[in-house]
Amino acid sequence: MNAVEFKKGIYWVGAIDRTVRDFHGYQTPSGTTYNAYLLVDDKVVLFDTVAKGFSSELLARISDIIEPSKIDYIVTNHIEMDHTGALPEIVDAVNPEKIICSANGKKALLAHFHREDWPYEVVATGQTINTGTKNIRFIETKMIHWPDSMFSYIEEDALLISQDGFGLHWATEERFDDEVDQVKLMQEAAKYYANILLLYSALIQRALQNIKQMELKIDMIAPDHGVIWRSDPCKIVDAWDNWSRQVAIDKAVVVYDTMWQSTALMADAIVEGLNETGIEVRLMPLSQYHRSDVMTELLDCKAVVFGSATLNNGMMPKMADMLTYMKGLRPLGKIGAAFGSYGWGGEAPRLLDTFIADMKYESAGECLRVNYVPTPENLAACVELGRRVGAMVKA
């Protein structure tokens, strides 16, 4: 695949990673892209690089357009290694006049690569550089999602180069949002937000408001992963606005792990009660669903019902993993309920209740515990729990 010109003199020159399946704990069955962008003007600018191992792909695409040694500036909007792993090789090939980054970006580059001799130029929000016919404005976006992060805005093209902002993991051959399946596009965008950005939602809200106040005209958004948003960039901005405000719909997620199927029987009965209330329900046994898929469903749900059998006086390992992951990402404002079966200790449902309290969720009542195999009466209580949670969702 060759470089792709998407604005006059501006090209996608990134790399496609079809094989990556795990992105620091988040499953990526569709692979990903490491997007980099080349601006050819009186000064030639490369925005971001690619992961280690993909430098030859990046250099080959740049070479379709211009000799790499003619690049004057490298802008590093984000220092994470999927965007800077190849940076030392690219710096050696290019010998740039400047490496432009935020103040925190310089600190991170020095900590990663220990290269005091690189030609760093630190920029802050509002600073611009002129490349001849174009002006690039920099906007710091600290903790979206690293302290070094910033956006680059090319004023004459109304183009926002947004590093990890508005991205998604998908190794598609298509480069633009209007060329791909729209349902999958937004599913992957939601999964990306839920598993990487959710923790920073308050900061993202602030950044979105700051950008709105700048009254930037945005014709396209070019993130460092996934497709370029050209047909309707407001679509992804509005989605991020909703996700960062943690807007929820009438939906409950039942996530559980079972040992000898007793907890599974309880989960099915709870779903029966939830369905009676007419809300959307997602049943997600951890034997079949990865934690990152569960997090995606939690992004817009109002209620989450946790279930686990008891093992070694605690919960099942996959449920403990799920809760640790979820606590780190910090979805807010949910209704919570807990259930599970046990043999003699019965600690897992109580631990789930403690988690619900720690997350400051609205409790649907004390956990529902069943000794060994549920009776018809036990299952009726599970149905009733589902009805109660559903009523709280609709209230």
C-alpha positions as CSV (number, residue, x, y, z in Angstrom):
1,M,0.0,0.0,0.0
2,N,1.4,3.4,-1.0
3,A,1.2,6.7,0.9
4,V,-2.2,8.4,0.7
5,E,-2.6,12.1,0.1
6,F,-5.7,13.4,1.9
7,K,-5.1,17.1,1.9
8,K,-2.9,18.9,-0.6
9,G,0.6,18.2,0.4
10,I,-0.4,16.1,3.4
11,Y,0.0,12.3,3.3
12,W,-0.7,9.3,5.5
13,V,2.6,7.4,5.7
14,G,2.0,5.1,8.6
15,A,2.1,1.3,9.1
16,I,-0.5,-1.5,9.4
17,D,-0.1,-4.1,12.1
18,R,-2.4,-7.0,11.3
19,T,-1.0,-9.4,13.9
20,V,-1.2,-7.6,17.2
21,R,-3.9,-9.2,19.4
22,D,-3.1,-7.7,22.9
23,F,-2.6,-4.0,23.6
24,H,-1.4,-3.9,27.2
25,G,-4.3,-6.1,28.4
26,Y,-6.9,-5.0,25.8
27,Q,-7.7,-7.5,23.1
28,T,-7.3,-6.2,19.5
29,P,-8.7,-9.0,17.3
30,S,-8.8,-6.6,14.3
31,G,-5.2,-5.5,14.7
32,T,-4.3,-1.8,14.5
33,T,-2.5,0.9,12.5
34,Y,0.3,3.2,13.6
35,N,-0.5,6.3,11.7
36,A,2.1,8.9,10.8
37,Y,1.5,12.0,8.6
38,L,3.9,13.9,6.3
39,L,3.4,17.5,5.4
40,V,5.4,18.6,2.3
41,D,5.9,22.4,2.2
42,D,8.9,24.7,2.2
43,K,9.6,22.9,5.4
44,V,8.8,19.2,5.5
45,V,7.2,17.9,8.7
46,L,6.7,14.3,9.9
47,F,4.0,13.9,12.6
48,D,4.7,11.0,14.8
49,T,6.4,7.7,13.9
50,V,5.5,4.1,14.4
51,A,6.2,1.1,16.6
52,K,9.6,-0.6,16.7
53,G,9.8,-3.1,13.9
54,F,7.8,-0.9,11.4
55,S,10.3,1.7,10.5
56,S,11.0,0.2,7.1
57,E,7.3,0.4,6.3
58,L,7.2,4.1,7.3
59,L,10.4,5.0,5.4
60,A,9.2,3.2,2.3
61,R,5.9,5.3,2.3
62,I,7.8,8.5,2.9
63,S,10.1,7.6,0.0
64,D,7.1,7.4,-2.3
65,I,6.8,11.1,-1.8
66,I,10.2,12.6,-0.9
67,E,13.7,11.5,0.1
68,P,13.5,11.0,4.0
69,S,16.6,13.1,4.6
70,K,14.6,16.1,3.3
71,I,12.4,16.0,6.4
72,D,13.1,19.1,8.4
73,Y,11.0,18.6,11.5
74,I,9.6,15.6,13.4
75,V,6.6,16.4,15.6
76,T,6.1,13.9,18.4
77,N,2.6,14.4,19.7
78,H,2.7,11.4,22.0
79,I,5.7,9.5,23.4
80,E,4.2,6.1,23.9
81,M,6.2,3.4,22.3
82,D,3.7,2.5,19.6
83,H,4.4,5.9,18.2
84,T,8.0,6.4,19.1
85,G,9.5,2.9,19.1
86,A,10.9,3.5,15.6
87,L,12.0,7.1,16.4
88,P,15.7,6.5,16.9
89,E,15.9,4.8,13.5
90,I,13.9,7.6,11.9
91,V,16.1,10.3,13.5
92,D,19.2,8.6,12.2
93,A,17.7,8.3,8.7
94,V,16.4,11.9,8.6
95,N,18.8,13.9,10.8
96,P,16.0,16.5,11.5
97,E,16.6,20.1,12.2
98,K,14.1,19.9,15.1
99,I,12.2,17.4,17.1
100,I,9.1,19.2,18.3
101,C,7.4,18.1,21.5
102,S,5.8,19.3,24.7
103,A,7.9,20.0,27.8
104,N,6.7,16.6,29.2
105,G,7.4,15.1,25.9
106,K,11.0,16.0,26.1
107,K,11.3,14.6,29.6
108,A,9.7,11.3,28.4
109,L,11.9,11.1,25.2
110,L,15.0,11.6,27.4
111,A,13.8,8.9,29.8
112,H,13.0,6.5,27.0
113,F,16.0,7.0,24.6
114,H,18.6,8.9,26.7
115,R,19.6,11.0,23.7
116,E,20.7,14.4,25.0
117,D,22.1,15.2,21.5
118,W,18.7,15.3,19.7
119,P,17.5,18.7,18.5
120,Y,14.5,19.1,20.8
121,E,12.3,22.1,20.5
122,V,9.7,22.4,23.3
123,V,6.3,24.0,22.4
124,A,3.2,24.8,24.5
125,T,-0.4,25.5,23.8
126,G,-0.9,28.3,21.4
127,Q,2.5,28.2,19.9
128,T,2.8,27.9,16.1
129,I,5.4,27.1,13.5
130,N,5.2,28.2,9.9
131,T,6.2,25.8,7.2
132,G,5.9,28.2,4.2
133,T,2.3,28.2,3.2
134,K,0.9,26.5,6.4
135,N,0.8,27.3,10.1
136,I,0.8,24.5,12.7
137,R,-0.7,25.3,16.1
138,F,0.0,23.1,19.1
139,I,-2.5,22.3,21.8
140,E,-1.4,20.4,24.9
141,T,-3.7,17.7,26.0
142,K,-2.1,16.4,29.2
143,M,-3.3,13.0,30.3
144,I,-5.1,12.2,27.1
145,H,-3.7,9.9,27.8
146,W,-0.1,10.6,28.9
147,P,1.3,13.7,30.4
148,D,3.2,14.5,27.2
149,S,0.2,14.4,24.8
150,M,-0.6,17.2,22.5
151,F,-2.6,17.9,19.3
152,S,-1.2,19.5,16.1
153,Y,-3.7,21.7,14.2
154,I,-2.9,22.8,10.6
155,E,-4.9,26.0,10.3
156,E,-5.1,26.3,6.5
157,D,-6.4,22.8,6.1
158,A,-8.6,22.8,9.2
159,L,-6.9,19.5,10.0
160,L,-6.5,18.2,13.6
161,I,-3.7,15.6,14.1
162,S,-4.9,14.2,17.3
163,Q,-2.4,11.5,18.5
164,D,-4.4,8.9,20.4
165,G,-7.4,11.2,20.6
166,F,-10.4,9.9,18.6
167,G,-8.5,6.7,17.6
168,L,-9.4,3.1,17.4
169,H,-7.6,-0.2,16.8
170,W,-8.4,-1.7,13.4
171,A,-5.9,-2.8,10.8
172,T,-8.2,-1.9,7.9
173,E,-6.8,-1.2,4.4
174,E,-9.2,1.7,4.1
175,R,-7.9,5.1,5.4
176,F,-11.2,7.0,5.9
177,D,-14.2,6.7,8.1
178,D,-16.6,6.8,5.1
179,E,-15.0,3.7,3.5
180,V,-15.6,1.2,6.3
181,D,-18.6,-0.5,8.0
182,Q,-20.2,2.2,10.3
183,V,-21.4,-0.2,13.0
184,K,-17.9,-1.8,13.4
185,L,-16.3,1.6,13.2
186,M,-18.2,2.9,16.2
187,Q,-17.9,-0.4,18.1
188,E,-14.1,-0.2,17.8
189,A,-14.1,3.5,18.7
190,A,-16.2,2.7,21.8
191,K,-13.9,-0.2,22.8
192,Y,-10.9,2.0,22.4
193,Y,-12.4,4.7,24.6
194,A,-13.6,2.3,27.2
195,N,-10.3,0.4,27.6
196,I,-7.8,3.3,27.3
197,L,-9.4,6.7,27.9
198,L,-12.3,6.1,30.4
199,L,-10.2,6.8,33.4
200,Y,-9.4,10.3,32.0
201,S,-13.0,11.3,31.3
202,A,-13.0,14.4,33.4
203,L,-9.8,15.7,31.7
204,I,-11.2,14.8,28.3
205,Q,-14.4,16.8,29.1
206,R,-12.2,19.8,30.0
207,A,-10.1,19.4,26.8
208,L,-13.2,19.2,24.6
209,Q,-14.5,22.3,26.2
210,N,-11.2,24.1,25.7
211,I,-11.1,23.1,22.0
212,K,-14.7,24.3,21.6
213,Q,-13.7,27.7,23.1
214,M,-10.9,28.0,20.6
215,E,-13.5,27.9,17.9
216,L,-11.3,25.7,15.7
217,K,-12.8,24.9,12.3
218,I,-12.2,21.1,12.0
219,D,-12.6,19.6,8.5
220,M,-10.8,16.4,9.3
221,I,-9.4,14.6,12.3
222,A,-6.3,12.4,11.8
223,P,-5.6,10.2,14.8
224,D,-2.6,7.9,15.4
225,H,-4.7,4.7,15.3
226,G,-7.5,3.7,12.9
227,V,-9.1,5.8,10.2
228,I,-9.1,9.5,9.3
229,W,-12.4,11.1,10.1
230,R,-13.2,13.1,7.0
231,S,-16.9,12.6,6.3
232,D,-18.3,13.8,9.7
233,P,-15.6,14.5,12.3
234,C,-18.3,15.8,14.6
235,K,-19.5,12.2,14.9
236,I,-16.5,11.0,16.8
237,V,-16.2,14.3,18.8
238,D,-19.9,13.9,19.9
239,A,-19.3,10.3,20.8
240,W,-16.3,11.2,23.0
241,D,-18.4,14.0,24.6
242,N,-21.1,11.4,25.6
243,W,-18.5,8.8,26.7
244,S,-16.5,11.3,28.7
245,R,-19.7,12.5,30.5
246,Q,-20.5,8.8,31.0
247,V,-24.0,9.1,29.5
248,A,-25.8,5.8,30.1
249,I,-28.7,4.1,28.5
250,D,-31.3,1.7,30.0
251,K,-29.1,-1.3,29.9
252,A,-27.7,-3.8,32.4
253,V,-24.6,-6.0,32.1
254,V,-24.5,-9.3,33.9
255,V,-20.9,-10.5,34.2
256,Y,-20.0,-13.7,36.1
257,D,-17.8,-16.7,36.4
258,T,-19.0,-20.1,37.5
259,M,-17.4,-23.3,38.8
260,W,-20.0,-26.1,38.5
261,Q,-22.7,-24.0,36.7
262,S,-24.7,-23.1,39.8
263,T,-23.7,-19.4,39.5
264,A,-24.5,-19.7,35.7
265,L,-28.1,-20.9,36.6
266,M,-28.4,-17.9,38.9
267,A,-27.2,-15.5,36.2
268,D,-29.8,-16.9,33.7
269,A,-32.6,-16.3,36.2
270,I,-31.4,-12.8,36.9
271,V,-31.4,-12.1,33.2
272,E,-35.0,-13.4,33.0
273,G,-36.0,-10.9,35.6
274,L,-34.2,-8.1,33.8
275,N,-35.8,-8.9,30.5
276,E,-39.2,-8.7,32.1
277,T,-38.6,-5.0,32.7
278,G,-37.9,-4.2,29.0
279,I,-34.4,-2.9,29.3
280,E,-31.4,-3.9,27.2
281,V,-29.5,-6.8,28.8
282,R,-26.0,-8.2,28.1
283,L,-25.1,-11.6,29.7
284,M,-21.3,-11.9,29.7
285,P,-19.8,-15.1,31.2
286,L,-16.0,-14.5,31.7
287,S,-15.3,-18.0,30.2
288,Q,-16.4,-16.5,26.9
289,Y,-15.8,-12.8,27.0
290,H,-12.5,-11.0,27.5
291,R,-12.4,-8.2,30.1
292,S,-11.9,-5.6,27.4
293,D,-15.2,-6.6,25.7
294,V,-17.0,-6.4,29.1
295,M,-15.5,-2.9,29.6
296,T,-16.9,-1.9,26.2
297,E,-20.4,-2.9,27.3
298,L,-20.0,-1.2,30.7
299,L,-19.3,2.1,28.9
300,D,-22.9,3.0,28.4
301,C,-24.8,0.8,30.8
302,K,-26.7,2.0,33.9
303,A,-26.4,-1.3,35.9
304,V,-23.8,-4.0,36.4
305,V,-24.6,-7.3,38.1
306,F,-21.6,-9.3,39.3
307,G,-21.6,-13.0,40.0
308,S,-18.9,-15.4,41.1
309,A,-18.6,-18.8,42.7
310,T,-16.3,-19.0,45.8
311,L,-12.8,-20.4,45.3
312,N,-10.2,-20.6,48.1
313,N,-12.2,-18.2,50.3
314,G,-12.3,-15.6,47.5
315,M,-13.8,-15.1,44.0
316,M,-13.0,-16.8,40.8
317,P,-9.6,-15.6,39.2
318,K,-11.2,-14.2,36.1
319,M,-13.7,-12.2,38.2
320,A,-10.8,-10.8,40.4
321,D,-9.0,-9.9,37.2
322,M,-12.1,-8.2,35.8
323,L,-12.6,-6.1,39.0
324,T,-9.0,-5.0,39.1
325,Y,-9.1,-3.9,35.4
326,M,-12.5,-2.2,35.9
327,K,-11.3,-0.4,39.1
328,G,-8.4,1.1,37.2
329,L,-10.6,2.4,34.4
330,R,-13.2,3.7,36.9
331,P,-16.6,3.7,35.2
332,L,-18.8,5.9,37.4
333,G,-22.4,6.2,38.5
334,K,-23.6,2.6,38.1
335,I,-26.3,0.5,39.9
336,G,-24.6,-2.6,41.3
337,A,-25.7,-6.0,42.5
338,A,-23.9,-9.2,43.4
339,F,-24.7,-12.9,43.5
340,G,-23.0,-16.3,43.6
341,S,-23.0,-19.8,44.8
342,Y,-20.7,-21.4,47.4
343,G,-19.9,-24.6,49.1
344,W,-19.0,-23.7,52.7
345,G,-17.4,-20.2,52.9
346,G,-19.5,-18.1,50.6
347,E,-17.1,-15.2,50.5
348,A,-17.2,-14.3,46.8
349,P,-20.6,-12.5,46.7
350,R,-19.6,-10.6,49.8
351,L,-16.4,-9.5,48.2
352,L,-18.4,-8.3,45.2
353,D,-20.6,-6.3,47.5
354,T,-17.5,-4.7,48.9
355,F,-16.4,-3.8,45.4
356,I,-19.8,-2.2,44.7
357,A,-19.4,-0.1,47.8
358,D,-15.8,0.9,47.0
359,M,-16.9,2.1,43.6
360,K,-19.7,4.1,45.2
361,Y,-22.3,2.4,43.1
362,E,-26.0,2.5,44.0
363,S,-26.6,-0.9,45.6
364,A,-29.6,-3.0,44.6
365,G,-29.5,-4.7,48.0
366,E,-27.4,-7.2,49.9
367,C,-25.7,-9.9,47.7
368,L,-27.7,-13.0,46.8
369,R,-25.9,-16.2,48.0
370,V,-26.9,-19.8,47.3
371,N,-25.3,-22.9,48.9
372,Y,-24.3,-25.4,46.3
373,V,-27.1,-25.9,43.7
374,P,-30.0,-23.4,43.5
375,T,-33.5,-24.6,44.4
376,P,-36.6,-23.3,42.5
377,E,-37.0,-20.9,45.4
378,N,-33.4,-19.6,45.0
379,L,-34.0,-19.1,41.3
380,A,-37.2,-17.2,41.9
381,A,-35.2,-14.9,44.2
382,C,-32.7,-14.4,41.4
383,V,-35.6,-13.4,39.0
384,E,-36.8,-11.0,41.6
385,L,-33.3,-9.5,41.9
386,G,-33.3,-9.0,38.1
387,R,-36.7,-7.3,38.3
388,R,-35.5,-5.0,41.1
389,V,-32.3,-3.9,39.2
390,G,-34.4,-3.4,36.0
391,A,-36.8,-1.2,37.9
392,M,-33.9,0.9,39.3
393,V,-32.5,1.3,35.8
394,K,-35.9,2.6,34.5
395,A,-36.5,4.8,37.5
